[in-house]
Amino acid sequence: MTVTPTLNAQSTPQAVRQAARDGLLNGPTSGLASGFVQVNLVILPEAQAAGFLRFC
């Protein structure tokens, strides 16, 4: 049985990343690991870049 970790503002970045790797996150991660910055990166083919830019 998999135990879902309890993540909160006091969680370490390592714990949040491990939960993500383990597929245990199913909601927003905003507010986890307070004091650290979250960065999201999207890599896609150049042909889709303009459409993604408009979406954002």
N, CA, C, O and CB atoms as a CASP TS submission, in Angstrom:
PFRMAT TS
TARGET T0000
AUTHOR 0000-0000-0000
METHOD Language model
MODEL 1
PARENT N/A
ATOM      1  N   MET     1       0.845  -1.178   0.000  1.00  0.00           N
ATOM      2  CA  MET     1       0.000   0.000   0.000  1.00  0.00           C
ATOM      3  C   MET     1       0.886   1.236   0.000  1.00  0.00           C
ATOM      4  O   MET     1       1.866   1.302   0.741  1.00  0.00           O
ATOM      5  CB  MET     1      -0.959   0.001   1.216  1.00  0.00           C
ATOM      6  N   THR     2       0.539   2.222  -0.837  1.00  0.00           N
ATOM      7  CA  THR     2       1.300   3.464  -0.916  1.00  0.00           C
ATOM      8  C   THR     2       0.731   4.460   0.082  1.00  0.00           C
ATOM      9  O   THR     2      -0.483   4.645   0.166  1.00  0.00           O
ATOM     10  CB  THR     2       1.272   4.048  -2.353  1.00  0.00           C
ATOM     11  N   VAL     3       1.604   5.090   0.825  1.00  0.00           N
ATOM     12  CA  VAL     3       1.188   6.114   1.776  1.00  0.00           C
ATOM     13  C   VAL     3       1.410   7.469   1.136  1.00  0.00           C
ATOM     14  O   VAL     3       2.528   7.794   0.736  1.00  0.00           O
ATOM     15  CB  VAL     3       1.965   5.995   3.124  1.00  0.00           C
ATOM     16  N   THR     4       0.347   8.265   1.034  1.00  0.00           N
ATOM     17  CA  THR     4       0.464   9.601   0.463  1.00  0.00           C
ATOM     18  C   THR     4       1.055  10.531   1.511  1.00  0.00           C
ATOM     19  O   THR     4       0.525  10.643   2.616  1.00  0.00           O
ATOM     20  CB  THR     4      -0.915  10.125  -0.031  1.00  0.00           C
ATOM     21  N   PRO     5       2.145  11.195   1.171  1.00  0.00           N
ATOM     22  CA  PRO     5       2.752  12.104   2.147  1.00  0.00           C
ATOM     23  C   PRO     5       1.867  13.309   2.402  1.00  0.00           C
ATOM     24  O   PRO     5       1.118  13.734   1.522  1.00  0.00           O
ATOM     25  CB  PRO     5       4.127  12.564   1.669  1.00  0.00           C
ATOM     26  N   THR     6       1.948  13.852   3.586  1.00  0.00           N
ATOM     27  CA  THR     6       1.241  15.080   3.899  1.00  0.00           C
ATOM     28  C   THR     6       2.184  16.229   3.593  1.00  0.00           C
ATOM     29  O   THR     6       3.155  16.460   4.313  1.00  0.00           O
ATOM     30  CB  THR     6       0.758  15.112   5.391  1.00  0.00           C
ATOM     31  N   LEU     7       1.890  16.941   2.525  1.00  0.00           N
ATOM     32  CA  LEU     7       2.727  18.059   2.121  1.00  0.00           C
ATOM     33  C   LEU     7       2.057  19.355   2.537  1.00  0.00           C
ATOM     34  O   LEU     7       0.838  19.498   2.450  1.00  0.00           O
ATOM     35  CB  LEU     7       2.988  18.039   0.599  1.00  0.00           C
ATOM     36  N   ASN     8       2.875  20.299   2.990  1.00  0.00           N
ATOM     37  CA  ASN     8       2.357  21.602   3.401  1.00  0.00           C
ATOM     38  C   ASN     8       3.463  22.645   3.237  1.00  0.00           C
ATOM     39  O   ASN     8       4.505  22.367   2.644  1.00  0.00           O
ATOM     40  CB  ASN     8       1.839  21.562   4.877  1.00  0.00           C
ATOM     41  N   ALA     9       3.233  23.823   3.757  1.00  0.00           N
ATOM     42  CA  ALA     9       4.200  24.918   3.605  1.00  0.00           C
ATOM     43  C   ALA     9       5.549  24.594   4.238  1.00  0.00           C
ATOM     44  O   ALA     9       6.570  25.143   3.826  1.00  0.00           O
ATOM     45  CB  ALA     9       3.644  26.191   4.220  1.00  0.00           C
ATOM     46  N   GLN    10       5.565  23.709   5.233  1.00  0.00           N
ATOM     47  CA  GLN    10       6.822  23.365   5.891  1.00  0.00           C
ATOM     48  C   GLN    10       7.543  22.198   5.211  1.00  0.00           C
ATOM     49  O   GLN    10       8.632  21.820   5.645  1.00  0.00           O
ATOM     50  CB  GLN    10       6.562  23.026   7.343  1.00  0.00           C
ATOM     51  N   SER    11       6.961  21.623   4.158  1.00  0.00           N
ATOM     52  CA  SER    11       7.603  20.520   3.445  1.00  0.00           C
ATOM     53  C   SER    11       8.894  20.990   2.781  1.00  0.00           C
ATOM     54  O   SER    11       9.023  22.152   2.398  1.00  0.00           O
ATOM     55  CB  SER    11       6.648  19.927   2.394  1.00  0.00           C
ATOM     56  N   THR    12       9.830  20.084   2.655  1.00  0.00           N
ATOM     57  CA  THR    12      11.074  20.425   1.962  1.00  0.00           C
ATOM     58  C   THR    12      10.846  20.325   0.455  1.00  0.00           C
ATOM     59  O   THR    12       9.976  19.579   0.005  1.00  0.00           O
ATOM     60  CB  THR    12      12.244  19.488   2.410  1.00  0.00           C
ATOM     61  N   PRO    13      11.625  21.074  -0.325  1.00  0.00           N
ATOM     62  CA  PRO    13      11.523  20.933  -1.779  1.00  0.00           C
ATOM     63  C   PRO    13      11.765  19.488  -2.223  1.00  0.00           C
ATOM     64  O   PRO    13      11.143  19.018  -3.176  1.00  0.00           O
ATOM     65  CB  PRO    13      12.521  21.866  -2.471  1.00  0.00           C
ATOM     66  N   GLN    14      12.655  18.795  -1.543  1.00  0.00           N
ATOM     67  CA  GLN    14      12.956  17.411  -1.896  1.00  0.00           C
ATOM     68  C   GLN    14      11.720  16.532  -1.710  1.00  0.00           C
ATOM     69  O   GLN    14      11.454  15.660  -2.537  1.00  0.00           O
ATOM     70  CB  GLN    14      14.125  16.878  -1.046  1.00  0.00           C
ATOM     71  N   ALA    15      10.968  16.750  -0.641  1.00  0.00           N
ATOM     72  CA  ALA    15       9.765  15.945  -0.390  1.00  0.00           C
ATOM     73  C   ALA    15       8.699  16.210  -1.452  1.00  0.00           C
ATOM     74  O   ALA    15       8.017  15.286  -1.894  1.00  0.00           O
ATOM     75  CB  ALA    15       9.198  16.246   1.012  1.00  0.00           C
ATOM     76  N   VAL    16       8.559  17.462  -1.857  1.00  0.00           N
ATOM     77  CA  VAL    16       7.583  17.809  -2.892  1.00  0.00           C
ATOM     78  C   VAL    16       7.986  17.182  -4.217  1.00  0.00           C
ATOM     79  O   VAL    16       7.145  16.610  -4.910  1.00  0.00           O
ATOM     80  CB  VAL    16       7.456  19.342  -3.039  1.00  0.00           C
ATOM     81  N   ARG    17       9.272  17.280  -4.583  1.00  0.00           N
ATOM     82  CA  ARG    17       9.740  16.685  -5.837  1.00  0.00           C
ATOM     83  C   ARG    17       9.575  15.171  -5.827  1.00  0.00           C
ATOM     84  O   ARG    17       9.193  14.581  -6.837  1.00  0.00           O
ATOM     85  CB  ARG    17      11.206  17.047  -6.086  1.00  0.00           C
ATOM     86  N   GLN    18       9.862  14.535  -4.685  1.00  0.00           N
ATOM     87  CA  GLN    18       9.721  13.079  -4.612  1.00  0.00           C
ATOM     88  C   GLN    18       8.256  12.667  -4.762  1.00  0.00           C
ATOM     89  O   GLN    18       7.953  11.675  -5.425  1.00  0.00           O
ATOM     90  CB  GLN    18      10.288  12.549  -3.281  1.00  0.00           C
ATOM     91  N   ALA    19       7.359  13.417  -4.154  1.00  0.00           N
ATOM     92  CA  ALA    19       5.930  13.119  -4.297  1.00  0.00           C
ATOM     93  C   ALA    19       5.500  13.251  -5.749  1.00  0.00           C
ATOM     94  O   ALA    19       4.697  12.454  -6.235  1.00  0.00           O
ATOM     95  CB  ALA    19       5.086  14.052  -3.408  1.00  0.00           C
ATOM     96  N   ALA    20       6.030  14.253  -6.444  1.00  0.00           N
ATOM     97  CA  ALA    20       5.720  14.429  -7.864  1.00  0.00           C
ATOM     98  C   ALA    20       6.250  13.253  -8.671  1.00  0.00           C
ATOM     99  O   ALA    20       5.543  12.719  -9.526  1.00  0.00           O
ATOM    100  CB  ALA    20       6.312  15.749  -8.392  1.00  0.00           C
ATOM    101  N   ARG    21       7.481  12.849  -8.410  1.00  0.00           N
ATOM    102  CA  ARG    21       8.073  11.710  -9.133  1.00  0.00           C
ATOM    103  C   ARG    21       7.286  10.429  -8.897  1.00  0.00           C
ATOM    104  O   ARG    21       7.156   9.593  -9.791  1.00  0.00           O
ATOM    105  CB  ARG    21       9.532  11.506  -8.706  1.00  0.00           C
ATOM    106  N   ASP    22       6.760  10.285  -7.682  1.00  0.00           N
ATOM    107  CA  ASP    22       6.019   9.076  -7.323  1.00  0.00           C
ATOM    108  C   ASP    22       4.568   9.120  -7.807  1.00  0.00           C
ATOM    109  O   ASP    22       3.817   8.165  -7.607  1.00  0.00           O
ATOM    110  CB  ASP    22       6.051   8.878  -5.815  1.00  0.00           C
ATOM    111  N   GLY    23       4.172  10.228  -8.442  1.00  0.00           N
ATOM    112  CA  GLY    23       2.809  10.349  -8.946  1.00  0.00           C
ATOM    113  C   GLY    23       1.775  10.588  -7.862  1.00  0.00           C
ATOM    114  O   GLY    23       0.602  10.263  -8.041  1.00  0.00           O
ATOM    115  N   LEU    24       2.199  11.154  -6.735  1.00  0.00           N
ATOM    116  CA  LEU    24       1.302  11.340  -5.597  1.00  0.00           C
ATOM    117  C   LEU    24       0.648  12.718  -5.549  1.00  0.00           C
ATOM    118  O   LEU    24      -0.215  12.962  -4.706  1.00  0.00           O
ATOM    119  CB  LEU    24       2.056  11.109  -4.326  1.00  0.00           C
ATOM    120  N   LEU    25       1.045  13.615  -6.439  1.00  0.00           N
ATOM    121  CA  LEU    25       0.440  14.948  -6.456  1.00  0.00           C
ATOM    122  C   LEU    25      -0.728  14.947  -7.431  1.00  0.00           C
ATOM    123  O   LEU    25      -0.586  14.514  -8.575  1.00  0.00           O
ATOM    124  CB  LEU    25       1.485  16.040  -6.846  1.00  0.00           C
ATOM    125  N   ASN    26      -1.869  15.425  -6.986  1.00  0.00           N
ATOM    126  CA  ASN    26      -3.024  15.486  -7.869  1.00  0.00           C
ATOM    127  C   ASN    26      -3.727  16.834  -7.782  1.00  0.00           C
ATOM    128  O   ASN    26      -4.913  16.949  -8.089  1.00  0.00           O
ATOM    129  CB  ASN    26      -3.997  14.370  -7.535  1.00  0.00           C
ATOM    130  N   GLY    27      -2.996  17.835  -7.368  1.00  0.00           N
ATOM    131  CA  GLY    27      -3.553  19.179  -7.257  1.00  0.00           C
ATOM    132  C   GLY    27      -2.454  20.208  -7.370  1.00  0.00           C
ATOM    133  O   GLY    27      -1.307  19.874  -7.666  1.00  0.00           O
ATOM    134  N   PRO    28      -2.803  21.460  -7.136  1.00  0.00           N
ATOM    135  CA  PRO    28      -1.799  22.522  -7.244  1.00  0.00           C
ATOM    136  C   PRO    28      -0.715  22.377  -6.176  1.00  0.00           C
ATOM    137  O   PRO    28      -0.959  21.875  -5.079  1.00  0.00           O
ATOM    138  CB  PRO    28      -2.466  23.896  -7.128  1.00  0.00           C
ATOM    139  N   THR    29       0.469  22.826  -6.525  1.00  0.00           N
ATOM    140  CA  THR    29       1.592  22.755  -5.590  1.00  0.00           C
ATOM    141  C   THR    29       1.927  24.119  -4.989  1.00  0.00           C
ATOM    142  O   THR    29       2.871  24.246  -4.210  1.00  0.00           O
ATOM    143  CB  THR    29       2.817  22.189  -6.289  1.00  0.00           C
ATOM    144  N   SER    30       1.155  25.125  -5.354  1.00  0.00           N
ATOM    145  CA  SER    30       1.355  26.454  -4.797  1.00  0.00           C
ATOM    146  C   SER    30       1.216  26.401  -3.281  1.00  0.00           C
ATOM    147  O   SER    30       0.273  25.809  -2.756  1.00  0.00           O
ATOM    148  CB  SER    30       0.352  27.459  -5.401  1.00  0.00           C
ATOM    149  N   GLY    31       2.154  27.019  -2.588  1.00  0.00           N
ATOM    150  CA  GLY    31       2.099  27.062  -1.132  1.00  0.00           C
ATOM    151  C   GLY    31       2.883  25.949  -0.457  1.00  0.00           C
ATOM    152  O   GLY    31       3.020  25.944   0.767  1.00  0.00           O
ATOM    153  N   LEU    32       3.397  25.010  -1.233  1.00  0.00           N
ATOM    154  CA  LEU    32       4.214  23.950  -0.640  1.00  0.00           C
ATOM    155  C   LEU    32       5.659  24.434  -0.558  1.00  0.00           C
ATOM    156  O   LEU    32       6.099  25.219  -1.398  1.00  0.00           O
ATOM    157  CB  LEU    32       4.116  22.627  -1.472  1.00  0.00           C
ATOM    158  N   ALA    33       6.384  23.982   0.429  1.00  0.00           N
ATOM    159  CA  ALA    33       7.799  24.325   0.608  1.00  0.00           C
ATOM    160  C   ALA    33       7.996  25.840   0.647  1.00  0.00           C
ATOM    161  O   ALA    33       8.712  26.415  -0.173  1.00  0.00           O
ATOM    162  CB  ALA    33       8.647  23.713  -0.519  1.00  0.00           C
ATOM    163  N   SER    34       7.356  26.450   1.600  1.00  0.00           N
ATOM    164  CA  SER    34       7.428  27.904   1.768  1.00  0.00           C
ATOM    165  C   SER    34       8.874  28.386   1.831  1.00  0.00           C
ATOM    166  O   SER    34       9.730  27.752   2.449  1.00  0.00           O
ATOM    167  CB  SER    34       6.680  28.331   3.033  1.00  0.00           C
ATOM    168  N   GLY    35       9.127  29.520   1.179  1.00  0.00           N
ATOM    169  CA  GLY    35      10.463  30.094   1.160  1.00  0.00           C
ATOM    170  C   GLY    35      11.269  29.684  -0.056  1.00  0.00           C
ATOM    171  O   GLY    35      12.391  30.153  -0.247  1.00  0.00           O
ATOM    172  N   PHE    36      10.708  28.813  -0.877  1.00  0.00           N
ATOM    173  CA  PHE    36      11.373  28.374  -2.101  1.00  0.00           C
ATOM    174  C   PHE    36      10.541  28.809  -3.294  1.00  0.00           C
ATOM    175  O   PHE    36       9.332  29.006  -3.171  1.00  0.00           O
ATOM    176  CB  PHE    36      11.585  26.835  -2.107  1.00  0.00           C
ATOM    177  N   VAL    37      11.174  28.960  -4.438  1.00  0.00           N
ATOM    178  CA  VAL    37      10.501  29.413  -5.656  1.00  0.00           C
ATOM    179  C   VAL    37      10.213  28.207  -6.545  1.00  0.00           C
ATOM    180  O   VAL    37      11.075  27.354  -6.753  1.00  0.00           O
ATOM    181  CB  VAL    37      11.365  30.466  -6.417  1.00  0.00           C
ATOM    182  N   GLN    38       8.995  28.150  -7.062  1.00  0.00           N
ATOM    183  CA  GLN    38       8.626  27.086  -8.000  1.00  0.00           C
ATOM    184  C   GLN    38       8.756  27.613  -9.414  1.00  0.00           C
ATOM    185  O   GLN    38       8.311  28.720  -9.718  1.00  0.00           O
ATOM    186  CB  GLN    38       7.182  26.573  -7.735  1.00  0.00           C
ATOM    187  N   VAL    39       9.358  26.828 -10.265  1.00  0.00           N
ATOM    188  CA  VAL    39       9.531  27.205 -11.665  1.00  0.00           C
ATOM    189  C   VAL    39       8.905  26.118 -12.525  1.00  0.00           C
ATOM    190  O   VAL    39       9.110  24.927 -12.291  1.00  0.00           O
ATOM    191  CB  VAL    39      11.043  27.409 -12.023  1.00  0.00           C
ATOM    192  N   ASN    40       8.149  26.539 -13.512  1.00  0.00           N
ATOM    193  CA  ASN    40       7.562  25.599 -14.461  1.00  0.00           C
ATOM    194  C   ASN    40       8.209  25.829 -15.816  1.00  0.00           C
ATOM    195  O   ASN    40       8.399  26.969 -16.241  1.00  0.00           O
ATOM    196  CB  ASN    40       6.010  25.760 -14.544  1.00  0.00           C
ATOM    197  N   LEU    41       8.540  24.753 -16.480  1.00  0.00           N
ATOM    198  CA  LEU    41       9.209  24.813 -17.776  1.00  0.00           C
ATOM    199  C   LEU    41       8.407  23.995 -18.774  1.00  0.00           C
ATOM    200  O   LEU    41       8.038  22.852 -18.505  1.00  0.00           O
ATOM    201  CB  LEU    41      10.676  24.295 -17.682  1.00  0.00           C
ATOM    202  N   VAL    42       8.144  24.592 -19.925  1.00  0.00           N
ATOM    203  CA  VAL    42       7.451  23.886 -21.000  1.00  0.00           C
ATOM    204  C   VAL    42       8.385  23.823 -22.197  1.00  0.00           C
ATOM    205  O   VAL    42       8.884  24.849 -22.661  1.00  0.00           O
ATOM    206  CB  VAL    42       6.099  24.586 -21.372  1.00  0.00           C
ATOM    207  N   ILE    43       8.618  22.618 -22.691  1.00  0.00           N
ATOM    208  CA  ILE    43       9.433  22.423 -23.885  1.00  0.00           C
ATOM    209  C   ILE    43       8.533  21.791 -24.933  1.00  0.00           C
ATOM    210  O   ILE    43       7.918  20.750 -24.704  1.00  0.00           O
ATOM    211  CB  ILE    43      10.702  21.530 -23.593  1.00  0.00           C
ATOM    212  N   LEU    44       8.470  22.444 -26.091  1.00  0.00           N
ATOM    213  CA  LEU    44       7.620  21.930 -27.156  1.00  0.00           C
ATOM    214  C   LEU    44       8.227  22.256 -28.508  1.00  0.00           C
ATOM    215  O   LEU    44       9.130  23.087 -28.605  1.00  0.00           O
ATOM    216  CB  LEU    44       6.203  22.508 -27.051  1.00  0.00           C
ATOM    217  N   PRO    45       7.736  21.605 -29.549  1.00  0.00           N
ATOM    218  CA  PRO    45       8.284  21.872 -30.884  1.00  0.00           C
ATOM    219  C   PRO    45       8.065  23.327 -31.297  1.00  0.00           C
ATOM    220  O   PRO    45       7.062  23.938 -30.929  1.00  0.00           O
ATOM    221  CB  PRO    45       7.645  20.935 -31.918  1.00  0.00           C
ATOM    222  N   GLU    46       8.997  23.871 -32.053  1.00  0.00           N
ATOM    223  CA  GLU    46       8.919  25.264 -32.482  1.00  0.00           C
ATOM    224  C   GLU    46       7.611  25.557 -33.207  1.00  0.00           C
ATOM    225  O   GLU    46       7.072  26.657 -33.085  1.00  0.00           O
ATOM    226  CB  GLU    46      10.097  25.602 -33.381  1.00  0.00           C
ATOM    227  N   ALA    47       7.100  24.599 -33.952  1.00  0.00           N
ATOM    228  CA  ALA    47       5.856  24.801 -34.702  1.00  0.00           C
ATOM    229  C   ALA    47       4.664  25.090 -33.792  1.00  0.00           C
ATOM    230  O   ALA    47       3.679  25.676 -34.243  1.00  0.00           O
ATOM    231  CB  ALA    47       5.561  23.578 -35.552  1.00  0.00           C
ATOM    232  N   GLN    48       4.730  24.698 -32.536  1.00  0.00           N
ATOM    233  CA  GLN    48       3.628  24.919 -31.592  1.00  0.00           C
ATOM    234  C   GLN    48       3.861  26.129 -30.693  1.00  0.00           C
ATOM    235  O   GLN    48       2.986  26.484 -29.903  1.00  0.00           O
ATOM    236  CB  GLN    48       3.426  23.685 -30.735  1.00  0.00           C
ATOM    237  N   ALA    49       5.011  26.760 -30.797  1.00  0.00           N
ATOM    238  CA  ALA    49       5.382  27.846 -29.886  1.00  0.00           C
ATOM    239  C   ALA    49       4.445  29.041 -29.977  1.00  0.00           C
ATOM    240  O   ALA    49       4.041  29.571 -28.942  1.00  0.00           O
ATOM    241  CB  ALA    49       6.791  28.294 -30.170  1.00  0.00           C
ATOM    242  N   ALA    50       4.086  29.485 -31.179  1.00  0.00           N
ATOM    243  CA  ALA    50       3.229  30.660 -31.320  1.00  0.00           C
ATOM    244  C   ALA    50       1.856  30.403 -30.699  1.00  0.00           C
ATOM    245  O   ALA    50       1.314  31.277 -30.022  1.00  0.00           O
ATOM    246  CB  ALA    50       3.081  31.043 -32.804  1.00  0.00           C
ATOM    247  N   GLY    51       1.294  29.233 -30.917  1.00  0.00           N
ATOM    248  CA  GLY    51      -0.006  28.900 -30.349  1.00  0.00           C
ATOM    249  C   GLY    51       0.049  28.863 -28.829  1.00  0.00           C
ATOM    250  O   GLY    51      -0.879  29.318 -28.161  1.00  0.00           O
ATOM    251  N   PHE    52       1.136  28.323 -28.279  1.00  0.00           N
ATOM    252  CA  PHE    52       1.284  28.275 -26.829  1.00  0.00           C
ATOM    253  C   PHE    52       1.456  29.679 -26.257  1.00  0.00           C
ATOM    254  O   PHE    52       0.921  29.986 -25.192  1.00  0.00           O
ATOM    255  CB  PHE    52       2.479  27.392 -26.441  1.00  0.00           C
ATOM    256  N   LEU    53       2.191  30.520 -26.951  1.00  0.00           N
ATOM    257  CA  LEU    53       2.362  31.902 -26.514  1.00  0.00           C
ATOM    258  C   LEU    53       1.004  32.607 -26.437  1.00  0.00           C
ATOM    259  O   LEU    53       0.726  33.324 -25.475  1.00  0.00           O
ATOM    260  CB  LEU    53       3.311  32.659 -27.471  1.00  0.00           C
ATOM    261  N   ARG    54       0.170  32.402 -27.443  1.00  0.00           N
ATOM    262  CA  ARG    54      -1.178  33.013 -27.427  1.00  0.00           C
ATOM    263  C   ARG    54      -2.004  32.452 -26.282  1.00  0.00           C
ATOM    264  O   ARG    54      -2.757  33.187 -25.643  1.00  0.00           O
ATOM    265  CB  ARG    54      -1.911  32.770 -28.772  1.00  0.00           C
ATOM    266  N   PHE    55      -1.874  31.174 -26.018  1.00  0.00           N
ATOM    267  CA  PHE    55      -2.594  30.533 -24.920  1.00  0.00           C
ATOM    268  C   PHE    55      -2.210  31.147 -23.576  1.00  0.00           C
ATOM    269  O   PHE    55      -3.064  31.395 -22.724  1.00  0.00           O
ATOM    270  CB  PHE    55      -2.316  29.027 -24.910  1.00  0.00           C
ATOM    271  N   CYS    56      -0.914  31.386 -23.403  1.00  0.00           N
ATOM    272  CA  CYS    56      -0.428  31.942 -22.137  1.00  0.00           C
ATOM    273  C   CYS    56      -0.813  33.392 -21.991  1.00  0.00           C
ATOM    274  O   CYS    56      -0.485  34.019 -20.984  1.00  0.00           O
ATOM    275  CB  CYS    56       1.079  31.800 -22.032  1.00  0.00           C
TER
END
